[in-house]
């Protein structure tokens, strides 16, 4: 029993140390969620402004023949841009994205289409390389704090290949941040670009009579559409970063709560073991005392019997 109590006490100390770590990680993730969410909101005006400029260009006569807008009659090769985290300890965040990406790979393979994997995050890279998938590009080291330059590098890995005809369709697979308590895995087409921002109804079109474009609207659109792709990738990276922190906060809170429950359970077991040990010791002491008392009584009886045979 004393050995069991010692083992339980050591285990409780170990769990207490783990609980302190998970609690600290929970607080750090909670503080980073606020900053990540602020970055998601701060990036929206740029995307909205870029969309408005593209709409103005469309109203000013820009054509819709840009290669980034042209869909393919037959889709033979699909690029999957998968956004995961560099680290774990964030619950099912990485597993959900990887499961969705693998489902898309199987779906397109069943249609006879080839794949191209563009991976962001060490978890995605290790997952697909371990399963012997062909990885065309991998980006790591910035998932918690992505910059616009990171988004530009990811976009460049697919943009030129799509323009050159090497890729027929490009899609983003990432986790969209809705709130601290809710995130969802989404699969969004990236290329060809959706033409909704360019298809402006005449009644809704911004006034174009006061605009003079230099150079021509088509040339400006050639510059802006790649920026539009980068902005969408950047928005996806920011959403993924915020979702990662939210998932990590929930996972660490659950780990902390589980540690507390386990400590309570082990403390009860240890107290019960200690009580059993004390009870056993008491019983041993009482048993020893009874045995000693019995042995003394027997000795006195033998002494009296022997005295009957002694001469007077």
N, C-alpha and C positions, 0 to 999 in steps of 0.2 A: 504493500500500500504506500509506504513512504516513497518508493521509486516511482509509482504511478503519479503521485502528487507532484513530484519534481518534474516529471515529463509534461504534465498538464500546465504547470506554472511556466515552464520554458516556452511552451506553445502559445500561451496567452500573451507573453511578452513579445513573441515574434509577430503575432497578429496585431498587437497594439502598434508596433513599428510600421507594419504595412498600412494600417488604418491612417496613420499620420501622413504617409506618402500619398495615399489616394485622396485624402481630404485636401492636401495642398494642391494636388493636380486638379481637383474639382474647382477650387477657388481661382486658380490660374486660368482654367478654361472659361469660367464665368466672366472673368475680367476681359478676356480676349474676344468673347462673343460680341460685347458692346462695340469694340473697335472694328471687328469684322463686319458687323451689321451696318455701322456708319459708313464703311467703305463701299458697301453694296449700294447704299442710298446715294452716296456722293457720286458714284459712277453713272447714275441714271440720267442726269442732265446732259452729259456728253453724248450718250447714245441717242437721247431724244433730239438734241440739237443736230446731230449728224443725220438722223432720219429726216428732220425738217429741211435741211439743206439739200438732201437728195431729192425730196419731193419738189422743192423749188426748181431744181435743175430739170426734173422731168417736166414740170410745167413750162420751163423755158425752152423745151425742144430737145432735150437729151434723149437719145435713142435707148432702146432696151436690148441692144445687141451685144452688150459686153459679155465676154466669155464666162464671167462668174455668175451670170444670170441665165445662161443657156443650159437647159436640161438635156439629158441624153435620151435618144429614142430607145436605146437598149442599155440597161445597166449591167455591166460585166464585172466591174470591180468596185467594192465599197470600202471606204476608209472609216474606221471607228476611232474617234478621239475619246479615250477613256480617262476620266479625271478621278484619281483616288488620293490617298494621303501618303506621306512619307513614313509616318509612324502608325503604330497600332494603339491599343488601349482606348478605342473609341467605339466600343460596342459592335454593332452590325453595319457600321457605316461603309467600310471597305467591302465587306462581303456582299452587301446589297448591290453596289455598283458593279462588282465583278460578276455577280450572278446575272444581272441584266445584260452586261456586255457579252457574256458567253451565250446567253439566249439569242441575242442578235446575230452572233456569228453562226450559230446553228441554223437560224431561220434563213439567212441569206445563202448559206451553203446548200440548203435544201432546194433553193431556186437556181442552183448552178452558178453562183457568183463567187468570185475570188474576194479575199479580204486583205486589208492593210491595217495594221495596228499602230496607232500613234498613242503612246502611253504617257501619262503624267502621274508621278508618284511612285515611290519605291515598291509599294504594295502591289500595284498593277504590274510593274515590270517583273518582280520576282514570281508573281502568280502565273503569268503567261509564259515566261521563259522556262519555268519548272515543268510546264505542261507541253513544252516543245512547240509553242506557237511561233510563227515568224513575226518578229518585232521590227518594224521599219524605222521607228524613232522612239526615244524614251527621254523624258525630262524629269529631273528630280531635284530636290533640295529647296523648293520654294513653295510647297503646297500650303503652308500655314500663313505665308505672307507674300502672295504673288504680286508682281509688278506688271506694268504695261509692257515692259520689254520682254518679260516672260511670255505674255500673251502673244506678242509679235513673233517670237521664236516658234511657238506652237503653231500659229497660223501660217507661218512661212513654210512649215513642214508639209502642208497640204495644198496651199493656194496655187503654187506654181505647177505642182503635179496635176491639179485639176484643170488648170488652164491648158496645159500641154496635152490633155486627153488621157493621161495615165490613170486618172481616177474618174469615175463616172458619178459617184455620189459620196458625200462626206456627212457624217453625223456625229453629234456630241452626245456623250453619255456621262452624266454627272448628277449630283444631288442638289436640287434647288432648295434654297433657304426660304421658308415661309415665315416661321417664327422660331423662338427659342425652343418651343416644345414640339414643333412639327417641321419635318423636312421630307422631301420625296425625290426618288430617283426618276429622272426624266431622260428621254431620248429625243433630241431635237435635230432636225436637218440643218446643216451648216452651208453646204454647197450642193447644188446651185442655190444662190440666194433667193429668198422669197421676193416676188415682185410687188407685193402689196404696198411697200413704201413708195414705189414708183408709179403704181397705177392710181393716179389721183383723179377723182371725179371732177368734171369741169366746175360743178357748183361748189366743190370743196377746195378747189385749187387755190393756193395763195396767189395774190396779185402779181403778175409777172411783167406788167407793162413798165414798171419802174426799175427793172433789173437789166443791167447790161453785163454780159459775161465775157470775160477776157482771161484766158483763152476760151475756146468754144465750150459749150456745156458738155459735149461728149468727152473732151479732154479732161475737164474737171471731174467728171464722173469716173474716168479711168483712175484718177488719183484717190477718189473718195471711197470707192467700193472696197478696195483692199483694207482701208481703215475701218470700214464698216464690219468686215470679217474679224479684224483684230478686236474691235470693241465687243463683239458678241463672244469671242473667246475669253476676253478679259472679264466680262460679266459672269460667264460660267465659272471661271477660276475663283472669283470673289464669292460667288454663291457656294462653291464647294468648300472654300476655306471657312466660311461662317458655319456651314453645316457640320464640318469636322469638329469644330470647337463645341458646338451644341451637343453633338453625339458624345464627345469625350466627357463633357460635364455630366451628362446623364449616366454614362457608364461608371465614372468615378464615384458619383453619389450612390449608385447601386452597390458598388464595391465597398464603400464606407459603411453603408447600412448593413450589408451582409457581415462585415467584420465585427460590427457592434453586436449583432445577433449571435455570432459564433462565440464571441467573448463571454456573453451572458450564459450561453449553454455550457461552455467549458468551465466557467466559474462554478456553476451548479454541480457539475460532475466532480470538480476538484473538492468542493465543500463536502459532497457526499462521501467521497473517498477519504477525506480527512476525518469525518465523523465515524466512518467504518473503522479507520485505523485507531481512533481514540477508544471506540467501543471494544475493539479487539484487545487493546492494551489493558483496559479496565478488567475485562474478563480474565486475562492472563494473570493480573495481579490478584484478583479475587480467588481464582483457582489455585494459585500458588499459596495464598494465605490459608485457604481451606486445607490444602495438602499438608502444609506445615503444622496446622493445628491438629489434624488427624494423626500425624506422625508423633507429635508430642503426647497425645492421649494414649497411644499404643505403648509408648515407652514406659509411662507411669503404671499401666496395667501389668506389664511384664515384671516390673520391679516389685509390685505387691505380691504377685504369684510366687516369685522367687523367695520372698521373705518368709513364706510359710515352711520352707524346708530348711531354714537355717536353725541351728541349735540356740536354745535360750541362753 
